[in-house]
């Protein structure tokens, strides 16, 4: 996994388990578009019994040369963060990627001050040779630094959660790329502004036969700007490879990292979780990979919830089961992805809206509107029930 990546038509750059999952979904979409499996184009008929991993049931999928119109032979470059939970999930996801026939290359850009330069030097040959670049986080400073090293005319952005919504909006407005929960006014943000401006131009489609092609592969409710191709992500690979799950009569709560990102006040959040658990009779709390241990300990003590630390993205964990018949989530990516992953299982997702008083003083001016948009579009698109806001 740590070896030199081989030159292929497609190179994917990922930094999180969700990004890696959505690269696998994109590869599956491309392969089934070329060679639909017997029984339907979506591949959902090839379900694996609950709890089994792909490596237990299927061999590596066929490759291809990565050219247009063929299944992509993909080199997956993992650029892991320092967080141990994220790294653990990435290693599990990398195993699944190898099962699907992808070449996996693990690079460490965060271990020292010189590590980013060393990683870029090692990756330069394969980036220069790639005909297609797939990336999971256009806001990442590491990805933005690597983009100038490629001459690829085919660029694909796969979901990094709700951030895709903000990326598409900023691209359409011609703005520099700044994460929705950041103010964009710090000295660090200003220093990185030049880099993000270059990345935005690289991710803008070009005109003419030799122009740049840009695709967004997303499960989010986005309207791409003119020239950008939108391919819906329906989690067909997840449904084909996992489950269906055992659905219990319990209620599960999905955690969020909004406290860790400085958007929601920690005390308000803890009180809201406890109130929600009492009101819904919830038994389990699926922790976000970024949630801190001390916070989770307090949630367990005050709300009486069993804390579950998933070893894979929640879409896969829920699909393998067991899972509660009702899954309650605060505004997050899963209110859009879980209904797709759990389609036809009988499990239902409900959304708990955030009260504006829960936001911290340091939350960006866009935070309230953005989070309201996440929940509103999920209700409209997926028919989700709303539990409103809870009173801490």
MARDODO-442056 format. One record per residue: residue in one letter; x, y, z of N, C-alpha, C in turn. Coordinates in steps of 0.2 Angstrom, whole numbers, plus 5000, padded with zeros to 4 digits. Layout:
BEGIN
AXYZXYZXYZ/...
***
This chain:
BEGIN
X500449945000500050005000500450065000/X501150065002501550125002501950124996/X501950084991502350084986502250144981/X502650144976502550194971501950184966/X501450234965500850214961501050204954/X500750164951500850144944500450194940/X500650214934500350254929499750224926/X499150264927498550234925498150294922/X497650284918497250344916496950384921/X496750354927496350394932496750394939/X496850444942497150454948496650484953/X496550454959496050484963496450504970/X496350564972496650594978496050604984/X496150564989495650564994496050575001/X495650605006495950615013495450595018/X494850565016494350545021494050485019/X493750445024493450385022492850395017/X492450445019491850465014492050475007/X492650515006492850525000493050464996/X493450415000493650354997493050314995/X492450314999491850274998491550304991/X491550364990491250394985491650384978/X492350384979492750354973492550284971/X492450244976492150174974491550174971/X491050224973490450234970490450254963/X490950304962491050334955491350274950/X491850234953492050184949491550134947/X491150114952490550064951490150094945/X489950164946489550194941489750184934/X490450204933490750194927490750124924/X490950084928490950014926490249984924/X489749994928489049974926488750004920/X489050074919488750104913489050074907/X489650044907489950014902489749944901/X489649904907489449834907488949824912/X488349834911487849824916487749754918/X487749744924487649674927486949644925/X486949574924486349544923485849554928/X485249574926484649584931484549664932/X484949704929484849774930485449814929/X485449884927486049924927486249944933/X485849944939486149974945486549924949/X486549864947486949814951486649794958/X486049814959485749804966485549724967/X485549694962485349624962485849574965/X486449604965487049564967487249574975/X486649574979486749594986487149534990/X487549554994487949514998487549505005/X487549445008487249435014487449485020/X487049505024487149555029487849535033/X488249585034488849575038489449555034/X489349535028489949515024490349575020/X490949565020491349615016491449595009/X491549645005491649624998492149564997/X492749575000493249524999493049455001/X492449445005492249385007491849355001/X491649394996491149364992491349374984/X491749424983491949444976492649454975/X492949444969493649454968493649524965/X494349544963494449614961494049624954/X493749684953493349694947493849714942/X493649704936494049714930494249784929/X494849804926495049864925494849904919/X495349914914495149954909495750004908/X495750034903496350084902496250154904/X495650164907495450234909495350284904/X495250264898495050304893494350324893/X494150374889493350384889493050324886/X492450314889492050264887492150194890/X492750184894492850114896492950124904/X492850064907492950064914493650084917/X493650134922494250164923494750114927/X495350114925495950084929496150144934/X496050134940496150184945496650174950/X497150224950497650224956497350274961/X497250244967496950284973497550314977/X497650374978498150404982497850424989/X498050394994497750415001498150465004/X497950525006498350575010498050585017/X498150545021497850535028497950595032/X497450615036497650665042497950625048/X498050665053498350635059497850605063/X497250615063496750595068496750515067/X496850475073496850405073496150375070/X495650395072494950365070494950375062/X495050425060495050435052495550395049/X496150385051496650345048496450265049/X496150245054495850185055495350165049/X494850215049494350205044494650205037/X495150245035495450245029495750185027/X496150155032496450085031495950035029/X495350035033494849985031494549995024/X494450055022494150075016494650055010/X495350065012495850055007495849975005/X495649935010495649865009495049845004/X494449885005493949875001494149894994/X494449954993494649974987495149924983/X495549894986495949844983495549784981/X495049764985494549714983494249734976/X494149794975493849814969494249824963/X494949804964495449814959495749874958/X495749924963496049984963496749974966/X497250014963497950014966497950074971/X498150054977498150094983498850124984/X498950184985499550214987499450264993/X499850254998499750285004500350335005/X500150405005500650455006500550495012/X501050515016500950555022501150625021/X500750675020500950745019500950785025/X500750755031500650795037501150775043/X501650735041502150715046502650765048/X502850805044503350855046503250915041/X503650965042503651025038503851015030/X504250965030504450945023504050895019/X503650865023503250805021502850825015/X502450885015502050905009502450905002/X503150935003503550934997503750864995/X503950825000504150754998503550714995/X502950724997502450694994502250714987/X502350784986502150804979502750784975/X503350784977503850754973503750684971/X503550644975503450574974502850564969/X502350604970501750594966501750634959/X502250674958502250714952502250674945/X502650614945502650584939501950554937/X501650524942500950494940500450544939/X500450604942500050654941500150684934/X500750694932500850714925500650674920/X500650604921500450554916499650544916/X499350564921498650544922498150584917/X497750554914497250584909496650604913/X496550584919495950604923496150604930/X495950654934496050664941495350664944/X495250624949494650624954494850644961/X494550694963494750724970494050724974/X494250714981493650714985493550784989/X494050824989494050884993494350944990/X494050984986494351034982494551094987/X494351094993494551144998495151125001/X495451065000496051045004496651085001/X497051105005497651145003498151095000/X498151035002498650984999498350964992/X497750954991497450944984497551004980/X497451064983497551124979498251134976/X498751114981499451114979499651064974/X499351004974499450954969499150964962/X498651004961498251014955498751044950/X499151094951499551114946500051064943/X500151014946500650964944500350914938/X499650924937499350884932499150914926/X499150884920498950914914498250884912/X497950844916497350804915496850854912/X496450834907495950884905495250854907/X495250804911494650774914494650774921/X494250814925494250824932493650804935/X493650764940493050734943493050754951/X492550784953492450804960491950754963/X492150714968491650664971491450694978/X490950674981490650704987491150704993/X491250754996491550755003491050785008/X490450755007489850775011489550835009/X489250875014488850935012489350995009/X490050985010490451035007490351035000/X490150984996490050984989489551044987/X489051054991488551104990488851174990/X489351184994489651254995490151254989/X490451204987490951204982490651224975/X490051194974489751204967489451274967/X489251304973488951374973489551424972/X490151404975490651454975490951454968/X490951394965491151384958490751424953/X490051424954489651454950489651534951/X489851554957489951624958490651654956/X491051604955491751624953492151654959/X491951624965492251644971492851594973/X493351624977493851574979493551524984/X493851464984493551414988493751414995/X493251424999493251435007492751385010/X492951345015492451305018491851345021/X491251315021490651355023490751375031/X491051335035491051345042491651395044/X492051415039492651465040492451535038/X492651585041492551645040492851675033/X493451645032493851665026494251725027/X494251755034494651815035495251815039/X495451755041496051745045496651755041/X497251765044497851775041498051715037/X497851655039498051595036497551585030/X496951605030496451605025496751645019/X496951705021497151755016497751725012/X498251695016498851675013498751615008/X498151575010498051515005497551545000/X497351605000496851624995497151624988/X497751634987498051624980498051554978/X498151514982498151434980497451414978/X496951434982496251414981496051454975/X496251514973496051544967496351504961/X496951474961497251434956496751374955/X496651344961496251284961495551294958/X495251344959494551364956494651364949/X495151404946495251404939495351334936/X495751294939495851224937495151184936/X494751204941494151164941493551194938/X493751244933493251274929493251244922/X492751224919492751194913492951234907/X493351214902493551254897493151244891/X493151284886492851284880493251244874/X492851224869493251194863493451124864/X493651094859493751014859494350994864/X494851044865495351024870495251054876/X494651084878494451114884494451064890/X494451084896494451044902493751024903/X493650964905492950934906492950924914/X492450944917492350944924491650914926/X491750864930491150824932491050824940/X490450834942490350824949489950764950/X490150714954489850654956489550664963/X488850674964488650694970487950664972/X487850654978487150634981486850694984/X487150754984486950814987486450844982/X486050894984485550934980485950994977/X486250984971486751034969486451054961/X486551114959486451134952487151154950/X487451124946488151144943488051204939/X488651244938488651294934488651274926/X488551314922488551294915489251254913/X489251204909489851164907490051114912/X489851114918489951064923489451004922/X489750944922489250884921489150854928/X488450844929488250824936488050744935/X488350704939488150634939487950614946/X487250594946487050574953487350514956/X487450524962487750464966487150434970/X486950374968486450334971486650284976/X487250274977487550224982487350154980/X487450144973487250084970487850024972/X488450044973488950004975488849974982/X488650024986488550014993487949964994/X487449974990486849924991486949864988/X487449854983487549794979488049754984/X488449784988488949744991488849734998/X488349765001488149765009487449755010/X487249715014486549705017486149655012/X485549665013485149715017485249705025/X485149755029485349745036484649715040/X484849695046484349685050484049745053/X483449765053483149825055482749805062/X482949845067482649835074482149885075/X481749875081481249925083481549985087/X482249985087482550045091482650105087/X482850155091482950225088483750235089/X484050255083484750275084484850345083/X485350375086485550445085486250445081/X486250495076486950505072487250565075/X487850555077488250615080488550665074/X488750715076489050765072489650805075/X490050825070490650865072490550935072/X489950965073489851035073490151065079/X490251035084490551055090491251065089/X491551015086492351015085492551065080/X492051085075492251135070492051205072/X491851215079491651275081491051305079/X490551265077489951295074489451295080/X489351245084488851235089489151235096/X488851265101489051265107489051195110/X489651175114489651105116489151095122/X488951135126488551125131487751125129/X487651165124486951165121486851095117/X487451075114487351015110487250955115/X487650945120487550895125486850895128/X486650945129485950955132485450935127/X485550955121485050935115485050855114/X485650825114485650755113485350715119/X485450735125485050705130484350715130/X484050775128483350785127483050745122/X483450735116483250705110483250625112/X483650605116483750535118483150515122/X482950555127482350545131481750545127/X481650595122481050605119480950545114/X481450525111481350465106481550395108/X481750395115481850325117482450295114/X482950335112483550315108484050275113/X484350225110484850185113485550185111/X485650205105486350205103486550275100/X487150295100487350355097487950335093/X487850345086488450335081488850395081/X489450395084489950445084490250465077/X490250525076490650555070491450535072/X491750525067492450505068492950565071/X492650625070493050685073492850695080/X492350665083492050685090492650665095/X492750705100493250695105492950645110/X493450605113493250555118492950585124/X493150645127492850675133492150695131/X491950725125491250735123490850675123/X491150625120490750555120490550525127/X491050535131490950505138490450545141/X490350615140489850655144489150635140/X489150625134488550605131488250535134/X488750495134488550425137488250435144/X488550475148488350485155487750525156/X487650575152487050625153486450595149/X486550565143486050535139485850465140/X486350425143486250355144486250315138/X486650345133486650315126487350265126/X487250215122487850175120488150205115/X488850225116489250255110489550205106/X489350215099489650165094490150205090/X490750185090491250215085491350175079/X491050195073491050155067491750145065/X491850085062492550075059492550085051/X491950105049491850115042491350175041/X491350215036490750265035490150235037/X489650285040489050265042488650225037/X488650245031488250215026488350145025/X489050125026489150055026488950015032/X489150045038488950015044488150005045/X487750055043487050055043486849995038/X487149995032486949945027487049875029/X487649865033487749795036487349775042/X487149825046486649815051486949785057/X486549775062485849795063485849875064/X485249895062485149965062484449985065/X484350035068483650055071483150075065/X482550055067482050075062481950155061/X482150185066482150265065482950285067/X483150325062483850355063483750425063/X483950455069483850535070484550565069/X484550615065485250645063485150725064/X485650755066485650835066485850845058/X485850915056486050925050486750905048/X486750855043487450835041487350795034/X487850775032487850735025487350675025/X487350645031486950575031486250585030/X485950645031485250655030485050655022/X485650655018485550645011485750575009/X486250555012486550485010486250425013/X486050425019485750365022485150345019/X484650395017484050375013484150335007/X484750355004484950314997485250244999/X485650245004485950185006485450135009/X484950155012484550115016483850105012/X483850125006483250125002482950055002/X482350045003481949985003482049935009/X482449955014482549915020482049925025/X481649975025481149995031481450035036/X482050055036482350105040482250175038/X482050215042481850285041482350335044/X482550385040482950435043482550495045/X482650525051482250585053482850645055/X482650705054483150755055482950805061/X483350815065483250865071483650925069/X483250985068483451045066483851075072/X484351125070484751155075484351225077/X484351235083484051305085484651355084/X484451415082484951465080485351485087/X485051475093485351495099485951445101/X485951385097486551335098487151355095/X487151405090487751425087488251465091/X488851455090489351495094489451565091/X489751605095489851675092490351675087/X490751625086491251625081491051585075/X490451565075490151525069490151575063/X490251555057490251595051489551625050/X489451685047488851705045488451665041/X488751615037488451575032488151515036/X488351495042488251435045487451425046/X487151465048486351455049486051445043/X486151485038485751475032485951405028/X486651385029486851325026486551265029/X486551265035486251205039485551205038/X485151255038484451255036484351225029/X484751245025484751225018484851145017/X485251125021485451045021484851015024/X484451035029483950995031483351005027/X483251065025482651085020482651045014/X483151035011483250995004483150925006/X483450905011483350825013482650815014/X482250855017481550845018481150845012/X481350885007480950895001481150834996/X481850814996482050764991481850694993/X481950685000481850615003481250605007/X480850655008480250645012480450635019/X480950655022481150645029480650675034/X480550635039480150665045480650715048/X480350765051480750815055480450805063/X480950805067480850805074480850875077/X480950925072480950995074481551005078/X481551055083482151065087481951045094/X482451025098482350995104482551055109/X482251055115482351095120482851065125/X483451095126483951065130483651075137/
***
